[in-house]
Amino acid sequence: MPHASLQVKFGVSYIAIIVAVLVLMNTYPLTASEDLVFRSKETTMKSNVSVMTTALTGLAELNQENVATAMTVAEEAGVSRILVTDDAGRILYDTRETDSALGRYAFYTEIVQALRGNDVFSVAYADGAFQSRCASPVIYRSQTIGAVYAYEFDTEQAALLQNLQSTLLRISVVVLFAVVLISLLLSQVLTRRFGILAGAIRQMREGDYGGRASVGGHDEIAEIAGEFNSLADRLQSTEEVRRRFVADASHELKTPLAGIRLLTDSILQTENMDGATVREFVGDIAQESERLTRITENLLRLTRLDSGAVEAAEPVAVSGVVERAVHMLRLVAQERGVELSSRIEREGVVLATADEAHQIVYNLTENGIKYNRPGGFVRVTLGGDDDTVVLTVEDDGIGIPAADLPRIFDRFYRVDKMRSRAYGGTGLGLSIVADTVRRRGGTVEAAARHGGGTVFTVRLPRAREGGAEA
């Protein structure tokens, strides 16, 4: 009987929670009240002892006569016992009428500490009373000549605390009895509705995404059921987002890793490479390693593309990015027999991040190289006007059919799937470029080049001096 078992679990859980609350209710107020009394005792006792030490401060030497005269203020202190000792700990004044300790030596810890120059206070709740102890040194010309000790045995406030404890205990018993009855009723209602929801979940677990939970009502359980009913519709899109994230990650990590591999292969395969070239290649490897680290740290940003989240931008000189990307891809172009060149017609500074600018130039240029032919070319041109920075990447490669041009920036879209897989493409490079450009207020277009091939044109707002957009 699973439902009966669930009902018992709910009932026991409710009771356990209420018991925990009642325990807290019976402990926290008492603890808080006790702490409040402790602080009040500390303030009062220290104040009383301070008044007494002040009355004795003007005396050069303490004896029974002058102490008794000065301690008239002790009559208003309202404490159980007051002791005054000299610097040797001998008691000169004692308010206890019976069994007075005058002339004896006091060995209380508080008095010993006070004679060492320390102010001491302690309080405890025991034996149905608050027992407070306070001691302070009596100072004359920077010398400790004695100590004042006060002790209070307070049963009145202790009785109030005990009454509070008894009242809370009686209330707790009544509440616990009512909760047991209510929890049994609630658990029966809840388990029935949860049973319906569990049945729908089992259907979904078996692959039937058409299962629905109809529990009725307008409470939280009905809201959960409504969310569950929409879960089946969202499962497919969730899976698609997961796959897209994995593909984006693979694409992003592949670029710097490929650059590092090519540079290391060049160093290993080239005999008698001069030191300057080796240092240059090692420097490029270090830069790519750093970019790989940044890409790894920023991969989660891909999941926020659709939400419009934009990282803090800074002025980026695009010409340097173009030169670096072309330099990194020159080996790739040579391997494929493609002529790669760049031309800076006008310097361009945009508001973005260095990684975003590199991503745009690198992806478009790499795309032109990969989908080209031996003897072809890829030209990267940077220009624009006073308001806009224009980046053009053109090639005379295999080109893109006119029917596919409107969709090439869609994620996972590949014009020629077989060829894209052969080149290691994932259908993400152009979509990443488009998303990045749009986030920075620009546009990207693709058009067929006259004579064959493709022309990609990126337009971004030019940054003014001071970092503002033109």
DRENDO-1510 file (C-alpha; in Angstrom, 1 decimal, always signed):
<recs>
REC; n; res; u; v; w
REC; 1; MET; +0.0; +0.0; +0.0 .
REC; 2; PRO; +2.3; +2.8; -1.2 .
REC; 3; HIS; -0.2; +5.5; -0.6 .
REC; 4; ALA; -0.8; +4.5; +3.0 .
REC; 5; SER; +3.0; +4.4; +3.4 .
REC; 6; LEU; +3.3; +7.9; +1.9 .
REC; 7; GLN; +0.6; +9.1; +4.1 .
REC; 8; VAL; +2.4; +7.8; +7.2 .
REC; 9; LYS; +5.6; +9.5; +6.0 .
REC; 10; PHE; +3.8; +12.8; +5.5 .
REC; 11; GLY; +2.1; +12.6; +8.9 .
REC; 12; VAL; +5.3; +11.7; +10.7 .
REC; 13; SER; +7.2; +14.4; +8.8 .
REC; 14; TYR; +4.6; +17.1; +9.8 .
REC; 15; ILE; +4.7; +16.0; +13.4 .
REC; 16; ALA; +8.5; +15.9; +13.4 .
REC; 17; ILE; +8.6; +19.4; +12.0 .
REC; 18; ILE; +6.1; +20.8; +14.6 .
REC; 19; VAL; +8.0; +19.0; +17.4 .
REC; 20; ALA; +11.2; +20.7; +16.2 .
REC; 21; VAL; +9.4; +24.0; +16.1 .
REC; 22; LEU; +8.0; +23.5; +19.6 .
REC; 23; VAL; +11.4; +22.5; +20.9 .
REC; 24; LEU; +12.8; +25.7; +19.4 .
REC; 25; MET; +9.9; +27.6; +20.9 .
REC; 26; ASN; +10.7; +26.2; +24.3 .
REC; 27; THR; +14.4; +26.8; +24.1 .
REC; 28; TYR; +15.1; +30.0; +22.1 .
REC; 29; PRO; +12.8; +32.4; +24.1 .
REC; 30; LEU; +14.3; +31.0; +27.4 .
REC; 31; THR; +17.8; +31.3; +26.1 .
REC; 32; ALA; +17.2; +34.8; +24.8 .
REC; 33; SER; +15.5; +35.9; +28.0 .
REC; 34; GLU; +18.4; +34.4; +30.0 .
REC; 35; ASP; +20.9; +36.2; +27.8 .
REC; 36; LEU; +19.0; +39.4; +28.3 .
REC; 37; VAL; +19.0; +39.0; +32.1 .
REC; 38; PHE; +22.7; +38.3; +31.9 .
REC; 39; ARG; +23.4; +41.5; +30.0 .
REC; 40; SER; +21.2; +43.5; +32.4 .
REC; 41; LYS; +23.0; +42.0; +35.4 .
REC; 42; GLU; +26.4; +42.8; +33.9 .
REC; 43; THR; +25.4; +46.4; +33.3 .
REC; 44; THR; +23.9; +46.9; +36.8 .
REC; 45; MET; +26.6; +45.1; +38.7 .
REC; 46; LYS; +29.5; +46.9; +36.9 .
REC; 47; SER; +27.7; +50.2; +37.5 .
REC; 48; ASN; +27.3; +49.5; +41.3 .
REC; 49; VAL; +30.9; +48.3; +41.7 .
REC; 50; SER; +32.1; +51.4; +39.7 .
REC; 51; VAL; +30.3; +53.7; +42.1 .
REC; 52; MET; +31.9; +51.9; +45.1 .
REC; 53; THR; +35.4; +52.0; +43.7 .
REC; 54; THR; +35.0; +55.7; +42.9 .
REC; 55; ALA; +34.1; +56.3; +46.5 .
REC; 56; LEU; +37.3; +54.6; +47.6 .
REC; 57; THR; +39.6; +56.0; +45.0 .
REC; 58; GLY; +40.5; +59.1; +46.9 .
REC; 59; LEU; +41.9; +57.1; +49.9 .
REC; 60; ALA; +45.6; +56.7; +50.0 .
REC; 61; GLU; +45.3; +53.6; +52.2 .
REC; 62; LEU; +42.4; +51.3; +53.0 .
REC; 63; ASN; +41.5; +50.3; +56.5 .
REC; 64; GLN; +38.3; +49.2; +58.2 .
REC; 65; GLU; +37.4; +52.7; +59.5 .
REC; 66; ASN; +37.8; +54.8; +56.3 .
REC; 67; VAL; +36.3; +52.0; +54.2 .
REC; 68; ALA; +33.2; +51.8; +56.4 .
REC; 69; THR; +32.8; +55.5; +56.2 .
REC; 70; ALA; +33.2; +55.6; +52.4 .
REC; 71; MET; +31.0; +52.6; +51.7 .
REC; 72; THR; +27.7; +54.3; +52.7 .
REC; 73; VAL; +26.9; +54.1; +49.0 .
REC; 74; ALA; +26.8; +50.3; +49.3 .
REC; 75; GLU; +23.4; +50.6; +51.1 .
REC; 76; GLU; +21.7; +51.6; +47.9 .
REC; 77; ALA; +23.4; +49.0; +45.7 .
REC; 78; GLY; +20.7; +46.3; +46.3 .
REC; 79; VAL; +23.1; +43.3; +46.1 .
REC; 80; SER; +23.4; +40.4; +48.3 .
REC; 81; ARG; +26.9; +40.9; +49.6 .
REC; 82; ILE; +29.7; +43.4; +49.2 .
REC; 83; LEU; +33.3; +42.9; +50.2 .
REC; 84; VAL; +36.2; +45.4; +50.2 .
REC; 85; THR; +39.8; +44.1; +50.6 .
REC; 86; ASP; +43.2; +45.7; +50.9 .
REC; 87; ASP; +46.0; +45.0; +48.4 .
REC; 88; ALA; +46.8; +41.7; +50.2 .
REC; 89; GLY; +43.3; +40.4; +50.0 .
REC; 90; ARG; +42.4; +40.9; +53.6 .
REC; 91; ILE; +38.7; +41.8; +54.0 .
REC; 92; LEU; +38.1; +45.3; +55.4 .
REC; 93; TYR; +34.4; +45.5; +54.8 .
REC; 94; ASP; +31.6; +42.9; +54.6 .
REC; 95; THR; +27.9; +43.6; +54.3 .
REC; 96; ARG; +26.9; +40.1; +55.5 .
REC; 97; GLU; +25.6; +40.5; +59.1 .
REC; 98; THR; +26.0; +36.9; +60.2 .
REC; 99; ASP; +29.3; +35.1; +59.9 .
REC; 100; SER; +31.1; +38.2; +58.8 .
REC; 101; ALA; +34.5; +37.7; +57.2 .
REC; 102; LEU; +36.2; +40.9; +58.5 .
REC; 103; GLY; +39.9; +40.4; +59.0 .
REC; 104; ARG; +40.1; +37.2; +57.0 .
REC; 105; TYR; +41.7; +36.8; +53.6 .
REC; 106; ALA; +39.5; +36.4; +50.5 .
REC; 107; PHE; +40.5; +33.8; +48.0 .
REC; 108; TYR; +37.7; +34.4; +45.5 .
REC; 109; THR; +38.9; +34.2; +41.9 .
REC; 110; GLU; +37.3; +37.5; +41.1 .
REC; 111; ILE; +39.1; +39.3; +43.9 .
REC; 112; VAL; +42.4; +37.8; +42.9 .
REC; 113; GLN; +41.9; +39.0; +39.3 .
REC; 114; ALA; +40.8; +42.4; +40.6 .
REC; 115; LEU; +44.0; +42.8; +42.7 .
REC; 116; ARG; +45.9; +42.2; +39.5 .
REC; 117; GLY; +44.3; +45.2; +38.0 .
REC; 118; ASN; +41.4; +43.5; +36.0 .
REC; 119; ASP; +37.7; +44.2; +36.0 .
REC; 120; VAL; +35.9; +40.9; +36.4 .
REC; 121; PHE; +32.3; +39.9; +35.9 .
REC; 122; SER; +30.5; +36.5; +35.8 .
REC; 123; VAL; +26.9; +35.4; +36.0 .
REC; 124; ALA; +25.3; +32.0; +36.0 .
REC; 125; TYR; +21.7; +30.5; +36.3 .
REC; 126; ALA; +21.7; +27.7; +38.8 .
REC; 127; ASP; +19.7; +26.4; +41.7 .
REC; 128; GLY; +16.7; +28.5; +40.7 .
REC; 129; ALA; +18.6; +31.8; +40.9 .
REC; 130; PHE; +20.8; +34.2; +38.9 .
REC; 131; GLN; +24.1; +34.3; +40.7 .
REC; 132; SER; +26.2; +37.4; +39.7 .
REC; 133; ARG; +29.8; +38.2; +40.7 .
REC; 134; CYS; +31.7; +41.4; +39.9 .
REC; 135; ALA; +35.0; +42.8; +41.1 .
REC; 136; SER; +37.1; +45.8; +40.3 .
REC; 137; PRO; +40.5; +47.1; +41.6 .
REC; 138; VAL; +40.7; +50.3; +43.8 .
REC; 139; ILE; +43.4; +52.5; +42.3 .
REC; 140; TYR; +45.4; +55.2; +44.0 .
REC; 141; ARG; +48.1; +57.0; +42.0 .
REC; 142; SER; +48.3; +54.2; +39.5 .
REC; 143; GLN; +48.7; +51.6; +42.3 .
REC; 144; THR; +46.2; +48.9; +43.2 .
REC; 145; ILE; +45.5; +49.4; +46.9 .
REC; 146; GLY; +42.5; +47.0; +47.2 .
REC; 147; ALA; +39.5; +45.5; +45.5 .
REC; 148; VAL; +35.7; +45.8; +45.7 .
REC; 149; TYR; +33.7; +42.5; +45.2 .
REC; 150; ALA; +29.9; +42.3; +44.8 .
REC; 151; TYR; +27.7; +39.2; +44.8 .
REC; 152; GLU; +24.0; +39.0; +44.0 .
REC; 153; PHE; +21.7; +36.0; +44.5 .
REC; 154; ASP; +18.5; +36.9; +42.5 .
REC; 155; THR; +15.5; +34.5; +42.8 .
REC; 156; GLU; +12.8; +36.9; +41.6 .
REC; 157; GLN; +13.9; +37.1; +37.9 .
REC; 158; ALA; +14.7; +33.3; +38.0 .
REC; 159; ALA; +11.1; +32.7; +39.1 .
REC; 160; LEU; +9.8; +34.8; +36.2 .
REC; 161; LEU; +12.0; +32.7; +33.8 .
REC; 162; GLN; +10.6; +29.4; +35.3 .
REC; 163; ASN; +7.0; +30.7; +34.9 .
REC; 164; LEU; +7.7; +31.5; +31.2 .
REC; 165; GLN; +9.1; +28.0; +30.8 .
REC; 166; SER; +6.0; +26.4; +32.3 .
REC; 167; THR; +3.7; +28.5; +30.2 .
REC; 168; LEU; +5.5; +27.6; +27.0 .
REC; 169; LEU; +5.4; +23.9; +27.9 .
REC; 170; ARG; +1.6; +23.9; +28.4 .
REC; 171; ILE; +1.1; +25.7; +25.1 .
REC; 172; SER; +3.3; +23.2; +23.4 .
REC; 173; VAL; +1.3; +20.2; +24.6 .
REC; 174; VAL; -1.9; +21.7; +23.3 .
REC; 175; VAL; -0.4; +22.7; +20.0 .
REC; 176; LEU; +1.2; +19.3; +19.5 .
REC; 177; PHE; -2.2; +17.5; +20.1 .
REC; 178; ALA; -3.9; +19.7; +17.5 .
REC; 179; VAL; -1.1; +19.3; +15.0 .
REC; 180; VAL; -1.3; +15.5; +15.2 .
REC; 181; LEU; -5.0; +15.6; +14.2 .
REC; 182; ILE; -4.5; +18.2; +11.4 .
REC; 183; SER; -1.4; +16.5; +10.0 .
REC; 184; LEU; -3.3; +13.2; +9.6 .
REC; 185; LEU; -6.0; +15.0; +7.6 .
REC; 186; LEU; -3.6; +17.0; +5.5 .
REC; 187; SER; -1.4; +14.0; +4.7 .
REC; 188; GLN; -4.4; +12.0; +3.4 .
REC; 189; VAL; -5.3; +14.9; +1.1 .
REC; 190; LEU; -1.8; +15.6; -0.1 .
REC; 191; THR; -0.9; +11.9; -0.7 .
REC; 192; ARG; -3.9; +11.5; -3.0 .
REC; 193; ARG; -2.9; +14.4; -5.1 .
REC; 194; PHE; +0.7; +13.5; -5.1 .
REC; 195; GLY; -0.3; +10.0; -6.2 .
REC; 196; ILE; -1.8; +11.5; -9.3 .
REC; 197; LEU; +1.4; +13.4; -10.0 .
REC; 198; ALA; +3.5; +10.4; -9.4 .
REC; 199; GLY; +1.5; +8.4; -11.9 .
REC; 200; ALA; +2.1; +11.0; -14.6 .
REC; 201; ILE; +5.8; +11.1; -13.8 .
REC; 202; ARG; +6.0; +7.3; -14.3 .
REC; 203; GLN; +4.4; +7.8; -17.7 .
REC; 204; MET; +7.1; +10.3; -18.6 .
REC; 205; ARG; +9.8; +8.0; -17.3 .
REC; 206; GLU; +8.6; +5.3; -19.7 .
REC; 207; GLY; +8.9; +7.8; -22.6 .
REC; 208; ASP; +5.3; +8.9; -22.8 .
REC; 209; TYR; +5.6; +12.7; -22.9 .
REC; 210; GLY; +1.9; +13.0; -23.4 .
REC; 211; GLY; +1.1; +12.1; -19.8 .
REC; 212; ARG; -0.6; +14.9; -17.8 .
REC; 213; ALA; -1.3; +15.3; -14.1 .
REC; 214; SER; -4.8; +16.6; -13.4 .
REC; 215; VAL; -5.0; +17.4; -9.6 .
REC; 216; GLY; -7.3; +20.5; -9.7 .
REC; 217; GLY; -7.2; +23.4; -7.2 .
REC; 218; HIS; -5.2; +26.6; -7.2 .
REC; 219; ASP; -2.6; +25.9; -4.6 .
REC; 220; GLU; +1.1; +25.1; -4.8 .
REC; 221; ILE; +0.5; +21.5; -5.7 .
REC; 222; ALA; -1.7; +22.5; -8.6 .
REC; 223; GLU; +1.1; +24.9; -9.7 .
REC; 224; ILE; +3.6; +22.0; -9.5 .
REC; 225; ALA; +1.3; +19.9; -11.6 .
REC; 226; GLY; +1.0; +22.7; -14.2 .
REC; 227; GLU; +4.7; +23.0; -14.4 .
REC; 228; PHE; +5.0; +19.3; -14.8 .
REC; 229; ASN; +2.4; +19.4; -17.6 .
REC; 230; SER; +4.6; +21.9; -19.5 .
REC; 231; LEU; +7.8; +19.9; -18.8 .
REC; 232; ALA; +7.1; +17.4; -21.6 .
REC; 233; ASP; +6.9; +20.2; -24.1 .
REC; 234; ARG; +10.1; +21.7; -22.9 .
REC; 235; LEU; +12.2; +18.5; -22.7 .
REC; 236; GLN; +13.0; +18.5; -26.4 .
REC; 237; SER; +14.1; +22.1; -26.4 .
REC; 238; THR; +16.2; +21.5; -23.3 .
REC; 239; GLU; +17.9; +18.7; -25.0 .
REC; 240; GLU; +18.6; +20.9; -28.0 .
REC; 241; VAL; +20.1; +23.6; -25.8 .
REC; 242; ARG; +22.3; +21.0; -24.2 .
REC; 243; ARG; +23.5; +19.7; -27.5 .
REC; 244; ARG; +24.0; +23.3; -28.7 .
REC; 245; PHE; +26.1; +24.1; -25.7 .
REC; 246; VAL; +28.3; +21.0; -26.2 .
REC; 247; ALA; +28.8; +21.9; -29.9 .
REC; 248; ASP; +29.6; +25.5; -29.0 .
REC; 249; ALA; +32.1; +24.5; -26.5 .
REC; 250; SER; +33.8; +22.1; -29.0 .
REC; 251; HIS; +33.9; +24.7; -31.7 .
REC; 252; GLU; +35.3; +27.4; -29.3 .
REC; 253; LEU; +38.0; +25.2; -27.9 .
REC; 254; LYS; +39.0; +23.8; -31.2 .
REC; 255; THR; +40.3; +27.1; -32.6 .
REC; 256; PRO; +43.0; +27.9; -30.1 .
REC; 257; LEU; +43.9; +24.2; -29.8 .
REC; 258; ALA; +44.4; +24.0; -33.6 .
REC; 259; GLY; +46.6; +27.1; -33.5 .
REC; 260; ILE; +48.8; +25.7; -30.8 .
REC; 261; ARG; +49.1; +22.4; -32.7 .
REC; 262; LEU; +50.1; +24.1; -35.9 .
REC; 263; LEU; +52.7; +26.2; -34.2 .
REC; 264; THR; +54.2; +23.3; -32.3 .
REC; 265; ASP; +54.2; +21.1; -35.4 .
REC; 266; SER; +56.1; +23.9; -37.2 .
REC; 267; ILE; +58.7; +24.1; -34.5 .
REC; 268; LEU; +59.1; +20.3; -34.4 .
REC; 269; GLN; +59.2; +19.8; -38.1 .
REC; 270; THR; +61.4; +22.7; -39.1 .
REC; 271; GLU; +65.1; +21.9; -38.7 .
REC; 272; ASN; +67.6; +24.6; -37.7 .
REC; 273; MET; +64.8; +27.2; -37.0 .
REC; 274; ASP; +66.4; +30.4; -35.8 .
REC; 275; GLY; +65.9; +31.5; -32.2 .
REC; 276; ALA; +63.9; +34.6; -33.1 .
REC; 277; THR; +61.3; +32.6; -35.0 .
REC; 278; VAL; +61.1; +30.0; -32.2 .
REC; 279; ARG; +60.5; +32.7; -29.7 .
REC; 280; GLU; +57.9; +34.3; -31.9 .
REC; 281; PHE; +56.1; +30.9; -32.3 .
REC; 282; VAL; +56.4; +30.2; -28.5 .
REC; 283; GLY; +54.9; +33.7; -27.9 .
REC; 284; ASP; +52.0; +32.9; -30.2 .
REC; 285; ILE; +51.5; +29.6; -28.4 .
REC; 286; ALA; +51.4; +31.4; -25.0 .
REC; 287; GLN; +48.8; +33.9; -26.4 .
REC; 288; GLU; +46.7; +31.0; -27.7 .
REC; 289; SER; +47.0; +29.2; -24.4 .
REC; 290; GLU; +45.8; +32.3; -22.6 .
REC; 291; ARG; +42.9; +32.7; -25.0 .
REC; 292; LEU; +42.1; +29.0; -24.5 .
REC; 293; THR; +41.9; +29.7; -20.8 .
REC; 294; ARG; +39.6; +32.7; -21.3 .
REC; 295; ILE; +37.4; +30.7; -23.6 .
REC; 296; THR; +37.1; +27.9; -21.1 .
REC; 297; GLU; +36.2; +30.4; -18.4 .
REC; 298; ASN; +33.6; +32.1; -20.6 .
REC; 299; LEU; +31.9; +29.1; -22.2 .
REC; 300; LEU; +28.9; +29.6; -19.9 .
REC; 301; ARG; +28.3; +32.9; -21.6 .
REC; 302; LEU; +27.0; +31.0; -24.6 .
REC; 303; THR; +24.0; +29.9; -22.6 .
REC; 304; ARG; +23.1; +33.6; -22.1 .
REC; 305; LEU; +23.2; +34.7; -25.8 .
REC; 306; ASP; +19.4; +34.6; -26.2 .
REC; 307; SER; +18.9; +36.5; -22.9 .
REC; 308; GLY; +20.9; +39.5; -24.3 .
REC; 309; ALA; +23.6; +39.5; -21.5 .
REC; 310; VAL; +26.5; +41.6; -22.6 .
REC; 311; GLU; +29.9; +41.8; -21.0 .
REC; 312; ALA; +31.6; +45.1; -20.2 .
REC; 313; ALA; +33.1; +46.5; -23.4 .
REC; 314; GLU; +36.3; +48.4; -23.9 .
REC; 315; PRO; +37.9; +50.1; -27.0 .
REC; 316; VAL; +39.5; +47.5; -29.2 .
REC; 317; ALA; +41.7; +48.3; -32.2 .
REC; 318; VAL; +40.5; +46.0; -34.9 .
REC; 319; SER; +43.6; +46.3; -37.1 .
REC; 320; GLY; +45.7; +44.5; -34.5 .
REC; 321; VAL; +43.1; +41.8; -34.2 .
REC; 322; VAL; +43.1; +41.4; -38.0 .
REC; 323; GLU; +46.9; +41.2; -38.2 .
REC; 324; ARG; +47.0; +38.6; -35.4 .
REC; 325; ALA; +44.2; +36.4; -36.8 .
REC; 326; VAL; +45.8; +36.5; -40.3 .
REC; 327; HIS; +49.1; +35.6; -38.9 .
REC; 328; MET; +47.6; +32.7; -37.0 .
REC; 329; LEU; +45.8; +31.4; -40.0 .
REC; 330; ARG; +48.6; +31.8; -42.6 .
REC; 331; LEU; +49.8; +28.3; -42.0 .
REC; 332; VAL; +46.3; +26.9; -42.5 .
REC; 333; ALA; +46.0; +28.8; -45.7 .
REC; 334; GLN; +49.4; +27.6; -47.0 .
REC; 335; GLU; +48.5; +24.0; -46.2 .
REC; 336; ARG; +45.3; +24.4; -48.4 .
REC; 337; GLY; +47.1; +26.3; -51.1 .
REC; 338; VAL; +45.0; +29.4; -50.4 .
REC; 339; GLU; +46.5; +33.0; -50.7 .
REC; 340; LEU; +45.7; +34.9; -47.5 .
REC; 341; SER; +46.1; +38.7; -47.4 .
REC; 342; SER; +44.9; +41.6; -45.4 .
REC; 343; ARG; +44.6; +45.4; -46.0 .
REC; 344; ILE; +44.0; +48.2; -43.5 .
REC; 345; GLU; +42.3; +51.0; -45.4 .
REC; 346; ARG; +41.3; +52.8; -42.2 .
REC; 347; GLU; +42.0; +52.1; -38.6 .
REC; 348; GLY; +38.9; +51.0; -36.7 .
REC; 349; VAL; +38.3; +51.1; -32.9 .
REC; 350; VAL; +35.1; +49.5; -31.6 .
REC; 351; LEU; +33.5; +48.9; -28.2 .
REC; 352; ALA; +33.7; +45.2; -27.5 .
REC; 353; THR; +36.1; +42.7; -25.9 .
REC; 354; ALA; +39.4; +41.5; -27.5 .
REC; 355; ASP; +38.1; +37.9; -27.6 .
REC; 356; GLU; +34.9; +39.0; -29.4 .
REC; 357; ALA; +36.8; +40.9; -32.0 .
REC; 358; HIS; +39.2; +38.0; -32.5 .
REC; 359; GLN; +36.3; +35.6; -32.7 .
REC; 360; ILE; +34.6; +37.6; -35.5 .
REC; 361; VAL; +37.8; +38.0; -37.6 .
REC; 362; TYR; +39.1; +34.5; -37.0 .
REC; 363; ASN; +35.9; +32.7; -37.7 .
REC; 364; LEU; +35.1; +34.5; -40.9 .
REC; 365; THR; +38.6; +34.2; -42.2 .
REC; 366; GLU; +38.9; +30.5; -41.2 .
REC; 367; ASN; +35.6; +29.9; -42.9 .
REC; 368; GLY; +36.8; +31.4; -46.1 .
REC; 369; ILE; +40.0; +29.3; -46.0 .
REC; 370; LYS; +38.2; +26.0; -45.2 .
REC; 371; TYR; +35.6; +26.3; -48.0 .
REC; 372; ASN; +38.0; +27.4; -50.6 .
REC; 373; ARG; +40.0; +25.6; -53.3 .
REC; 374; PRO; +43.8; +25.2; -54.1 .
REC; 375; GLY; +44.9; +28.4; -55.8 .
REC; 376; GLY; +42.1; +30.5; -54.3 .
REC; 377; PHE; +42.4; +33.6; -52.1 .
REC; 378; VAL; +40.9; +35.1; -49.0 .
REC; 379; ARG; +41.2; +38.9; -48.5 .
REC; 380; VAL; +40.5; +40.6; -45.2 .
REC; 381; THR; +39.8; +44.4; -45.5 .
REC; 382; LEU; +39.3; +46.9; -42.7 .
REC; 383; GLY; +37.8; +50.2; -43.5 .
REC; 384; GLY; +34.6; +52.3; -42.9 .
REC; 385; ASP; +33.6; +55.9; -42.4 .
REC; 386; ASP; +33.4; +58.3; -39.5 .
REC; 387; ASP; +30.6; +56.4; -37.8 .
REC; 388; THR; +31.1; +52.8; -38.8 .
REC; 389; VAL; +33.9; +50.3; -38.8 .
REC; 390; VAL; +33.5; +47.9; -41.8 .
REC; 391; LEU; +35.3; +44.5; -41.9 .
REC; 392; THR; +35.1; +42.7; -45.2 .
REC; 393; VAL; +36.2; +39.1; -45.7 .
REC; 394; GLU; +35.9; +37.9; -49.3 .
REC; 395; ASP; +37.0; +34.7; -51.0 .
REC; 396; ASP; +36.7; +33.0; -54.4 .
REC; 397; GLY; +35.9; +29.6; -52.9 .
REC; 398; ILE; +33.0; +27.2; -53.5 .
REC; 399; GLY; +30.5; +29.9; -52.6 .
REC; 400; ILE; +27.0; +29.6; -51.0 .
REC; 401; PRO; +23.8; +28.9; -52.9 .
REC; 402; ALA; +21.4; +31.8; -53.0 .
REC; 403; ALA; +18.7; +29.7; -51.3 .
REC; 404; ASP; +21.0; +29.0; -48.3 .
REC; 405; LEU; +22.2; +32.6; -47.8 .
REC; 406; PRO; +19.3; +33.7; -45.5 .
REC; 407; ARG; +20.0; +30.7; -43.1 .
REC; 408; ILE; +23.8; +30.5; -42.9 .
REC; 409; PHE; +23.8; +32.4; -39.6 .
REC; 410; ASP; +21.4; +29.9; -38.0 .
REC; 411; ARG; +22.9; +27.7; -35.4 .
REC; 412; PHE; +23.8; +24.2; -36.6 .
REC; 413; TYR; +22.9; +25.1; -40.2 .
REC; 414; ARG; +25.3; +23.7; -42.7 .
REC; 415; VAL; +25.1; +24.2; -46.5 .
REC; 416; ASP; +26.8; +21.0; -47.3 .
REC; 417; LYS; +26.7; +18.7; -44.3 .
REC; 418; MET; +29.1; +16.1; -45.7 .
REC; 419; ARG; +31.7; +18.7; -46.6 .
REC; 420; SER; +31.3; +20.5; -43.3 .
REC; 421; ARG; +31.9; +17.4; -41.3 .
REC; 422; ALA; +35.0; +16.6; -43.5 .
REC; 423; TYR; +36.3; +20.1; -42.6 .
REC; 424; GLY; +35.4; +19.7; -38.9 .
REC; 425; GLY; +32.6; +22.3; -39.1 .
REC; 426; THR; +29.8; +22.3; -36.6 .
REC; 427; GLY; +27.5; +24.8; -38.1 .
REC; 428; LEU; +28.3; +27.2; -35.2 .
REC; 429; GLY; +31.0; +29.5; -36.4 .
REC; 430; LEU; +28.9; +31.9; -38.4 .
REC; 431; SER; +26.1; +31.9; -35.9 .
REC; 432; ILE; +28.6; +32.8; -33.1 .
REC; 433; VAL; +29.8; +35.7; -35.3 .
REC; 434; ALA; +26.2; +36.9; -35.9 .
REC; 435; ASP; +25.3; +36.7; -32.2 .
REC; 436; THR; +28.5; +38.6; -31.2 .
REC; 437; VAL; +28.0; +41.3; -33.8 .
REC; 438; ARG; +24.4; +41.8; -32.8 .
REC; 439; ARG; +25.2; +42.1; -29.1 .
REC; 440; ARG; +27.6; +45.0; -30.0 .
REC; 441; GLY; +25.0; +46.9; -32.0 .
REC; 442; GLY; +26.3; +45.9; -35.4 .
REC; 443; THR; +25.2; +43.9; -38.5 .
REC; 444; VAL; +26.7; +41.1; -40.5 .
REC; 445; GLU; +25.8; +40.2; -44.1 .
REC; 446; ALA; +26.7; +37.5; -46.5 .
REC; 447; ALA; +26.5; +37.9; -50.3 .
REC; 448; ALA; +27.7; +36.0; -53.4 .
REC; 449; ARG; +30.9; +37.5; -54.8 .
REC; 450; HIS; +30.9; +38.4; -58.5 .
REC; 451; GLY; +33.1; +35.8; -60.2 .
REC; 452; GLY; +32.5; +33.2; -57.5 .
REC; 453; GLY; +32.9; +32.9; -53.8 .
REC; 454; THR; +31.4; +34.8; -50.9 .
REC; 455; VAL; +31.7; +38.2; -49.3 .
REC; 456; PHE; +31.0; +38.7; -45.6 .
REC; 457; THR; +30.6; +42.3; -44.4 .
REC; 458; VAL; +30.6; +43.2; -40.7 .
REC; 459; ARG; +29.6; +46.7; -39.6 .
REC; 460; LEU; +30.1; +47.9; -36.0 .
REC; 461; PRO; +29.7; +51.4; -34.5 .
REC; 462; ARG; +33.0; +53.2; -34.4 .
REC; 463; ALA; +34.1; +54.2; -30.8 .
REC; 464; ARG; +34.8; +57.9; -30.2 .
REC; 465; GLU; +37.6; +59.1; -28.0 .
REC; 466; GLY; +36.8; +58.3; -24.4 .
REC; 467; GLY; +35.1; +55.0; -25.2 .
REC; 468; ALA; +31.7; +56.2; -26.4 .
REC; 469; GLU; +30.1; +55.0; -29.6 .
REC; 470; ALA; +30.2; +57.3; -32.6 .
</recs>
